[in-house]
Amino acid sequence: MSAVGVGTLRLEGRYMRAEHELPPINLNYSSIRYRDAEFKETTGARGDVMRSVIAQPFLEVAGLPVDFEPAKRDWTHIICSMLPKGEGELVDIVPLGGDRACFVVKYDH
């Protein structure tokens, strides 16, 4: 993983075989907001508490390039300074209309 600057995120396709990997794509944006995962706690009969993820974390990004197609395709990872570990496994890209999209990231504890 190489670092990206503020105002930039990178999509990468990481695979076991190098010939399957896509060239990374860097996307500039104008604003970004990170939302952490949401959890539900359930108490069992013996009093033990189980914590389940009910919503994956995501980045809501605005100001993406006009030619960016928000279909997930074969991208597997996202690199962005707004993520807690600087990168995450990409689950989905949800278009929000115009130059906006949500990049859903797999929760990693």
C-alpha positions in Angstrom: 0.0 0.0 0.0 1.3 3.4 -0.8 -0.1 6.6 0.8 -2.5 8.9 -0.9 -2.8 12.6 -0.2 -5.7 14.5 1.3 -8.4 14.9 -1.3 -7.5 11.7 -3.0 -8.5 8.0 -2.6 -7.2 5.0 -4.4 -9.1 1.9 -5.6 -7.0 -1.3 -6.1 -7.7 -4.8 -7.2 -5.6 -7.2 -5.2 -5.5 -10.8 -6.3 -3.3 -13.9 -5.6 -1.9 -13.8 -9.2 -0.4 -10.6 -10.5 -1.8 -11.0 -14.0 -5.4 -10.6 -12.5 -4.7 -7.3 -10.8 -6.0 -4.1 -12.2 -3.9 -1.0 -12.3 -4.9 1.2 -9.4 -7.1 4.2 -9.9 -6.6 7.5 -8.0 -9.7 9.6 -7.5 -9.7 13.2 -6.4 -12.7 14.5 -4.4 -13.9 17.7 -2.9 -15.5 16.4 0.4 -15.6 13.2 2.3 -17.3 11.9 5.5 -16.5 8.6 7.3 -19.3 6.7 9.1 -18.2 3.9 11.4 -19.9 0.5 11.6 -23.2 0.2 13.5 -23.7 -2.6 16.0 -26.5 -4.4 17.9 -25.8 -5.9 21.2 -27.8 -9.0 22.3 -27.7 -10.5 25.8 -27.8 -14.3 25.9 -29.5 -16.5 28.5 -26.3 -16.8 30.6 -25.7 -13.0 30.5 -23.0 -13.0 27.8 -23.2 -10.1 25.4 -22.9 -10.7 21.7 -22.2 -7.8 19.3 -23.3 -8.0 15.7 -22.5 -5.6 12.9 -25.7 -4.3 11.4 -24.2 -1.7 9.0 -20.8 -1.7 7.5 -18.6 1.4 7.7 -18.5 3.7 4.6 -17.0 6.8 3.1 -19.5 9.2 1.6 -17.6 11.1 -1.1 -18.6 14.2 -3.2 -16.8 15.9 -6.0 -15.7 12.7 -7.8 -14.6 13.0 -11.4 -17.4 13.2 -14.0 -16.1 10.2 -15.9 -15.9 7.9 -12.8 -18.3 5.0 -13.2 -19.4 3.9 -9.7 -19.9 0.2 -10.5 -17.7 -1.9 -8.2 -16.1 -4.0 -11.0 -13.1 -5.8 -9.7 -11.8 -3.4 -7.1 -11.1 -5.1 -3.9 -9.5 -2.4 -1.7 -9.8 1.3 -1.0 -6.9 3.4 0.4 -7.9 6.7 2.1 -6.5 8.6 5.0 -10.0 8.9 6.4 -10.2 5.2 7.1 -9.0 4.1 10.6 -6.2 1.8 9.2 -5.7 3.9 6.1 -7.2 1.2 3.9 -10.0 -1.3 3.9 -11.6 -4.1 1.9 -14.1 -2.7 -0.5 -17.6 -4.3 -0.3 -19.6 -2.0 -2.6 -19.8 1.3 -4.3 -23.2 2.9 -4.1 -23.9 5.8 -6.5 -25.7 8.7 -4.8 -26.3 10.8 -7.9 -24.2 13.4 -9.6 -20.6 13.4 -8.4 -21.4 11.5 -5.1 -21.0 7.9 -4.1 -20.7 5.8 -0.9 -17.7 3.4 -0.7 -18.8 0.6 1.7 -15.9 -1.0 3.6 -15.8 -4.4 5.4 -15.7 -3.9 9.2 -12.3 -5.0 10.5 -11.8 -5.0 14.2 
